[in-house]
Amino acid sequence: MARTTGRGTAPRRTANRTRTGLGGNIYMYDSTARALEVRRQLEEAPKKQLSHETRKNRDKALHMNLGYVLFLMGALCICALVLINYLQLQSDITTRVKHISRLESQLNTMQLSNEEDYNRIISNIDLEEIRKIAIGELGMTYAQEGQIITYENVGSDYMRRVNE
C-alpha cells in the first residue's frame, strides 16, 4: 500500500476502500481530497428567464398605491387607539388594586383596634360588682326551681317566644 514517487520523497500512503451503504450508495474512504467542479457546474446551469407577466407582477408588488397607504394608516391608527385604551385600562386596574390594598390595610388596623378595645373592656368588668348592684339596688333574685323553662331550638340559632 505504500507508494513512492521517483524523486526520493517520503512514501505517500493512500487507502482506497469503498463500501456500499443503505440504498446502494457507494462511499469512498481516501486520504486525498478531490477537486470539486462546483463553479463550472454553476456556470453551466441554465438560468431561467422570467416571463414578462412575472416581471410585471413583481414590479407592481414593490410599489404602493394611495389606497394601500391609506389602508395601512387606518390600521395603524386603530392599533394605536386599541393600545392607548389597553394602557389606560391597565393603569386603572393598577390604581384600583392599590386602593383596595389601602382599604384592606385600614380594615385590618380597625379590626385590631376594635379587638384590643373589646379585650380591654372585658378585662375591666367585675362580675361580682354587677351581682351586688343587681341584688342590692335593683332587687333581683336568683331563679327558683320551677321558674326555669328549657326550650329546644332546632335548625337555627335564634328563637322568639311570643306567648305561653
C-alpha positions as CSV (number, residue, x, y, z in Angstrom):
1,M,0.0,0.0,0.0
2,A,2.9,2.3,0.2
3,R,3.7,4.1,-3.0
4,T,6.8,6.2,-3.7
5,T,7.4,8.8,-6.2
6,G,10.5,8.8,-8.3
7,R,12.0,11.9,-6.7
8,G,13.1,10.3,-3.5
9,T,10.5,11.8,-1.2
10,A,8.8,10.0,1.6
11,P,6.3,7.4,0.6
12,R,2.7,8.6,0.3
13,R,0.1,6.3,1.9
14,T,-3.3,6.0,0.3
15,A,-6.0,3.8,1.4
16,N,-8.7,3.3,-1.1
17,R,-11.6,1.5,0.5
18,T,-15.1,1.6,-0.8
19,R,-18.3,0.5,1.0
20,T,-21.8,0.2,-0.1
21,G,-24.2,1.9,2.3
22,L,-28.0,1.9,2.6
23,G,-29.8,2.4,-0.6
24,G,-26.9,1.3,-2.7
25,N,-24.8,4.5,-2.2
26,I,-21.1,3.9,-2.5
27,Y,-18.8,5.7,-0.1
28,M,-15.1,6.1,-0.7
29,Y,-12.6,6.5,2.1
30,D,-9.4,8.1,1.0
31,S,-6.7,10.4,2.4
32,T,-6.7,12.7,-0.6
33,A,-9.2,15.4,-1.3
34,R,-10.9,15.5,-4.7
35,A,-11.1,18.7,-6.7
36,L,-14.8,19.7,-6.9
37,E,-16.0,21.4,-10.0
38,V,-18.8,23.4,-8.4
39,R,-18.1,26.6,-10.2
40,R,-18.2,25.1,-13.6
41,Q,-21.5,23.3,-12.8
42,L,-23.0,26.6,-11.6
43,E,-21.8,28.5,-14.7
44,E,-23.1,25.8,-16.9
45,A,-26.6,25.6,-15.2
46,P,-29.2,27.3,-17.4
47,K,-30.7,30.4,-15.9
48,K,-34.4,30.7,-16.0
49,Q,-35.8,33.6,-17.9
50,L,-38.7,35.4,-16.2
51,S,-41.7,35.9,-18.2
52,H,-43.0,39.5,-18.9
53,E,-46.1,38.8,-16.7
54,T,-44.0,37.7,-13.8
55,R,-41.6,40.6,-14.0
56,K,-44.6,43.0,-14.2
57,N,-46.2,41.5,-11.1
58,R,-43.0,41.7,-9.1
59,D,-42.6,45.4,-10.1
60,K,-46.2,46.1,-9.2
61,A,-45.8,44.4,-5.8
62,L,-42.8,46.7,-5.0
63,H,-44.8,49.9,-5.5
64,M,-47.5,51.1,-3.1
65,N,-50.5,53.0,-4.3
66,L,-52.5,55.6,-2.4
67,G,-55.3,53.3,-1.4
68,Y,-52.9,50.8,0.2
69,V,-51.1,53.6,2.1
70,L,-54.4,54.9,3.4
71,F,-55.5,51.4,4.5
72,L,-52.2,51.0,6.3
73,M,-52.5,54.4,8.0
74,G,-56.1,53.5,9.1
75,A,-54.9,50.2,10.5
76,L,-52.1,51.9,12.3
77,C,-54.5,54.4,13.9
78,I,-56.8,51.7,15.0
79,C,-53.9,49.8,16.6
80,A,-52.7,52.9,18.3
81,L,-56.2,53.6,19.8
82,V,-56.5,50.0,21.0
83,L,-53.0,50.2,22.6
84,I,-53.8,53.5,24.3
85,N,-57.1,52.1,25.6
86,Y,-55.3,49.0,26.8
87,L,-52.7,51.0,28.7
88,Q,-55.5,53.2,30.3
89,L,-57.3,50.1,31.4
90,Q,-54.1,48.6,32.8
91,S,-53.4,51.9,34.7
92,D,-57.0,51.9,36.0
93,I,-56.6,48.3,37.3
94,T,-53.3,49.2,39.0
95,T,-54.9,52.2,40.7
96,R,-57.9,50.1,41.9
97,V,-55.6,47.4,43.2
98,K,-53.6,49.9,45.2
99,H,-56.8,51.5,46.6
100,I,-58.1,48.1,47.6
101,S,-54.8,47.3,49.3
102,R,-55.0,50.6,51.2
103,L,-58.6,49.8,52.3
104,E,-57.7,46.3,53.4
105,S,-54.8,47.7,55.4
106,Q,-57.2,50.2,57.0
107,L,-59.7,47.4,57.8
108,N,-57.1,45.3,59.4
109,T,-56.0,48.2,61.6
110,M,-59.6,48.9,62.6
111,Q,-60.2,45.2,63.4
112,L,-57.1,45.1,65.6
113,S,-58.1,48.3,67.4
114,N,-61.6,47.0,68.0
115,E,-60.3,43.7,69.3
116,E,-57.9,45.5,71.7
117,D,-60.7,47.7,72.9
118,Y,-63.0,44.7,73.4
119,N,-60.4,42.8,75.3
120,R,-59.6,45.8,77.5
121,I,-63.3,46.3,78.3
122,I,-63.9,42.6,79.0
123,S,-60.9,42.5,81.3
124,N,-62.2,45.6,83.3
125,I,-65.6,44.1,84.0
126,D,-66.1,43.0,87.6
127,L,-68.9,40.4,87.7
128,E,-69.0,40.3,91.4
129,E,-69.7,44.1,91.5
130,I,-72.5,43.6,88.9
131,R,-74.1,40.9,91.0
132,K,-74.1,43.1,94.1
133,I,-75.7,46.0,92.3
134,A,-78.3,43.7,90.7
135,I,-79.3,42.1,94.0
136,G,-78.9,45.1,96.4
137,E,-80.0,48.1,94.3
138,L,-82.3,46.6,91.7
139,G,-83.9,43.9,93.9
140,M,-83.1,41.0,91.6
141,T,-83.1,37.4,92.9
142,Y,-81.9,34.0,91.7
143,A,-84.4,31.9,89.8
144,Q,-86.3,29.2,91.7
145,E,-86.7,25.6,90.7
146,G,-90.0,25.9,88.8
147,Q,-89.2,29.2,87.1
148,I,-86.7,27.9,84.6
149,I,-88.2,26.6,81.3
150,T,-86.0,24.9,78.8
151,Y,-86.8,25.1,75.1
152,E,-85.2,23.1,72.3
153,N,-84.3,25.1,69.2
154,V,-84.0,23.0,66.1
155,G,-82.3,24.3,63.0
156,S,-81.4,28.0,63.7
157,D,-79.6,29.9,66.4
158,Y,-82.4,32.4,67.1
159,M,-85.7,31.8,68.9
160,R,-88.5,34.1,69.8
161,R,-91.2,33.1,72.3
162,V,-94.4,35.2,71.8
163,N,-96.9,33.6,74.3
164,E,-97.1,30.6,76.6
